[in-house]
Amino acid sequence: MPQSDDQSPVRMGLTELLLVRHGESQGNVAATMARQAGAHVIEVPARDADVELSATGREQALALGRLFADYPEEQRSAAVWSSPYVRARQTAELAVKTGGWQAGILIDERLRDRELGILDMLTSAGVEARLPEEAARRRWLGKFYYRPPGGESWADVVLRLRSLLLDLERQPGADRVTLVCHDALILLFRYILEGLTEPEILDIAATSTVLNASLTRFVRPDGAGPWILESFNMADHLVSEGVPVTEHAGDANVHPR
């Protein structure tokens, strides 16, 4: 272990963060169908926290686990943290079990998806038709700072992710950590870890859809200093096994205007 000038031990921090978006959920399918049909309301089968993986989502989680099984022991995460939402927990459980990892799964509510408040279950068309003043406010503020009544802005989510990262740094013996969460959170981890600006993260959000069961990897070999984005939104493990790669995009109108 590295020593400081006074010969006292210096604890190494995190060296790798592996970010996983959950597999395709029944809610993803319902939301895409509603948008394509021009519907105002998304017919989700349960409240957001209880929406399960689709059959395709389960296939994706199992394919992720088979990829994990190929990781050498020294490259496996010492800890796996998951959003408490069912679709993320199911992804984490299937992947860890299939991969034969010994890491326990820790549930943390700070990894939950962004809360939409009054906009919950509405498509963009539904917001425009039923809540035109909110639609106008969302356009004016942009996605980063717009907070729907009863919900969260992206800036609000950033605050809880910063808190989580501090706690991860304090975990003893966990230099590699896997986080299973949601698409907006993976983008906002990029905002924090890369030191991006609001326009920069919104540009990424407008042009990139985080794929279901995709991998995004940050590394920091010395356990300190700036993070390096090694890979973003990788789904090769799905393609190689013939598992469907699913793309469920959110609202692309993210910039303030």
C-alpha positions in Angstrom: 0.0 0.0 0.0 1.3 3.5 -0.8 2.9 5.4 2.1 2.8 9.1 2.8 5.8 11.0 4.0 5.1 10.2 7.6 4.9 6.5 6.7 1.2 6.2 7.7 -0.9 4.1 5.4 -2.7 5.9 2.6 -6.0 4.3 1.6 -6.6 3.9 -2.1 -9.9 5.1 -3.4 -12.1 3.7 -6.1 -10.3 2.7 -9.3 -13.3 1.6 -11.4 -17.0 2.4 -11.7 -19.0 0.2 -14.0 -22.4 1.7 -14.7 -25.2 -0.5 -16.0 -28.6 0.5 -17.3 -31.3 -2.0 -16.4 -32.7 -4.3 -19.0 -35.7 -3.4 -21.1 -38.7 -3.0 -18.8 -42.4 -3.4 -19.4 -42.6 0.4 -18.8 -40.1 1.0 -21.6 -42.2 -0.9 -24.0 -45.4 0.8 -22.9 -43.9 4.3 -23.2 -42.5 3.6 -26.7 -45.9 2.3 -27.8 -47.7 5.3 -26.4 -45.4 7.8 -28.1 -45.6 6.0 -31.4 -49.4 6.0 -31.2 -49.6 9.7 -30.2 -51.3 8.7 -26.9 -51.3 11.1 -24.0 -51.1 8.5 -21.2 -48.6 5.6 -20.9 -50.4 2.5 -19.8 -47.8 1.2 -17.3 -48.6 -2.1 -15.5 -47.6 -0.8 -12.1 -46.2 2.2 -10.2 -42.8 3.2 -11.5 -40.9 1.6 -8.7 -42.6 -1.8 -9.3 -42.4 -2.1 -13.1 -40.6 -5.4 -14.0 -38.3 -6.4 -16.8 -39.9 -7.5 -20.1 -39.0 -10.9 -21.5 -36.4 -9.2 -23.6 -35.1 -7.4 -20.6 -34.5 -10.7 -18.8 -32.6 -12.0 -21.8 -30.4 -8.9 -21.7 -29.7 -9.3 -18.0 -28.7 -12.9 -18.5 -26.4 -12.0 -21.4 -24.9 -9.4 -19.1 -24.3 -12.1 -16.5 -22.6 -14.3 -19.0 -20.3 -11.4 -19.8 -19.5 -11.0 -16.1 -18.7 -14.7 -15.9 -15.8 -14.1 -18.3 -14.3 -11.5 -16.1 -11.1 -12.6 -14.3 -11.5 -12.7 -10.6 -9.2 -9.7 -10.1 -11.4 -7.6 -12.5 -14.7 -8.4 -10.8 -16.4 -5.7 -8.8 -16.1 -6.0 -5.0 -19.5 -4.5 -4.6 -22.7 -4.1 -6.7 -25.1 -1.3 -5.8 -28.6 -1.1 -7.3 -31.5 1.2 -7.6 -34.4 -0.1 -5.4 -36.7 -0.1 -8.5 -37.7 -3.6 -9.4 -36.4 -3.5 -13.0 -32.9 -2.5 -11.8 -32.9 -5.1 -8.9 -33.9 -7.8 -11.3 -31.1 -6.9 -13.7 -28.6 -6.9 -10.9 -29.7 -10.2 -9.4 -29.8 -12.0 -12.7 -26.5 -10.7 -13.9 -24.6 -11.3 -10.6 -26.1 -14.8 -10.2 -25.4 -15.8 -13.8 -21.9 -14.3 -13.6 -21.0 -16.3 -10.5 -19.9 -13.1 -8.7 -19.7 -13.3 -4.9 -20.5 -9.7 -4.4 -23.6 -8.9 -2.5 -26.1 -6.5 -4.0 -26.6 -3.3 -2.0 -29.8 -1.3 -2.5 -29.6 2.4 -2.4 -32.5 4.8 -3.0 -30.2 7.5 -4.4 -29.9 5.3 -7.5 -33.6 5.4 -8.2 -34.9 6.9 -11.4 -35.7 10.6 -11.6 -39.1 11.3 -10.1 -41.5 13.0 -12.6 -44.2 14.2 -10.2 -47.2 15.6 -12.0 -45.8 14.4 -15.4 -45.7 10.8 -14.3 -47.4 8.4 -16.9 -47.8 11.3 -19.5 -46.1 11.3 -22.9 -44.7 14.6 -24.3 -47.9 14.9 -26.3 -49.9 14.4 -23.1 -48.0 17.1 -21.3 -48.6 19.5 -24.1 -52.3 18.8 -24.2 -53.1 18.5 -20.5 -50.5 20.7 -18.9 -49.6 23.4 -21.5 -48.2 25.8 -18.8 -45.8 23.1 -17.6 -44.9 22.2 -21.1 -43.9 25.9 -21.7 -42.0 26.0 -18.5 -40.1 22.9 -19.4 -39.2 24.3 -22.7 -38.0 27.6 -21.2 -35.9 26.0 -18.4 -34.5 23.0 -20.3 -34.2 19.5 -19.0 -31.4 20.1 -16.5 -33.2 22.7 -14.3 -36.8 22.0 -15.0 -38.5 20.5 -11.9 -42.1 19.3 -12.4 -44.4 19.8 -9.4 -43.9 16.9 -7.1 -40.8 15.7 -9.0 -37.1 16.3 -9.5 -34.9 18.2 -11.9 -31.7 16.7 -13.3 -29.9 19.1 -10.9 -31.8 17.6 -8.0 -30.6 14.1 -9.1 -27.0 15.3 -9.4 -27.1 16.2 -5.7 -28.0 12.7 -4.5 -25.5 11.2 -6.9 -22.7 13.4 -5.4 -23.7 12.1 -2.0 -23.6 8.5 -3.2 -20.1 8.9 -4.7 -18.8 10.2 -1.4 -20.2 7.1 0.4 -18.7 4.8 -2.2 -15.3 6.4 -1.6 -15.5 5.5 2.0 -16.3 1.8 1.5 -13.4 -0.3 2.8 -11.9 -2.8 0.4 -14.1 -1.8 -2.6 -11.9 -0.5 -5.3 -14.2 -1.7 -8.2 -17.9 -1.0 -7.9 -20.8 -1.8 -10.3 -23.9 0.5 -10.2 -27.1 -0.8 -11.7 -29.5 2.1 -12.4 -31.3 4.2 -15.0 -30.5 6.1 -18.2 -30.8 9.6 -16.8 -28.5 8.7 -13.9 -25.8 7.3 -16.2 -25.8 10.6 -18.1 -25.6 12.5 -14.9 -22.7 10.4 -13.6 -20.9 11.5 -16.8 -21.8 15.2 -15.9 -20.2 14.8 -12.4 -17.2 12.6 -13.2 -16.2 14.4 -16.4 -16.9 17.8 -15.0 -19.2 18.7 -17.9 -21.3 21.9 -18.2 -25.1 22.0 -18.6 -24.8 22.5 -22.5 -22.4 19.7 -22.8 -24.5 17.1 -21.0 -27.6 18.3 -22.8 -25.8 17.9 -26.1 -25.0 14.3 -25.2 -28.6 13.7 -24.0 -30.0 15.0 -27.3 -27.8 12.8 -29.4 -27.4 9.6 -27.4 -29.8 7.1 -26.0 -28.5 4.9 -23.2 -29.3 1.3 -24.3 -30.9 -1.2 -22.0 -28.3 -3.4 -20.2 -25.5 -1.3 -21.7 -22.2 -0.8 -19.9 -20.4 2.5 -19.2 -17.0 2.3 -17.6 -15.0 4.9 -15.7 -11.4 4.2 -14.5 -9.0 6.0 -12.2 -5.9 3.7 -12.0 -4.3 5.5 -9.0 -7.5 5.6 -7.0 -7.4 9.4 -6.9 -7.6 12.3 -9.2 -9.8 12.7 -12.3 -11.9 9.9 -13.7 -11.4 8.7 -17.3 -14.3 7.6 -19.4 -13.1 4.3 -20.9 -16.3 3.3 -22.6 -19.8 4.6 -23.0 -23.1 2.8 -23.8 -21.5 -0.5 -24.9 -23.9 -3.3 -25.9 -21.4 -5.7 -27.7 -22.3 -8.4 -25.2 -25.9 -8.4 -26.5 -25.0 -8.3 -30.1 -22.5 -11.2 -29.8 -25.2 -13.4 -28.3 -28.0 -12.4 -30.7 -30.0 -10.8 -27.8 -32.1 -7.8 -29.0 -30.5 -4.4 -28.4 -33.4 -2.1 -27.4 -33.4 1.7 -27.6 -36.1 3.5 -25.6 -35.4 7.2 -25.9 -36.8 9.9 -23.7 -37.7 13.5 -24.9 -35.0 14.8 -27.2 -36.0 18.4 -26.7 -33.7 19.0 -23.7 -32.1 22.4 -24.3 -33.7 25.6 -22.9 -35.4 27.7 -25.5 
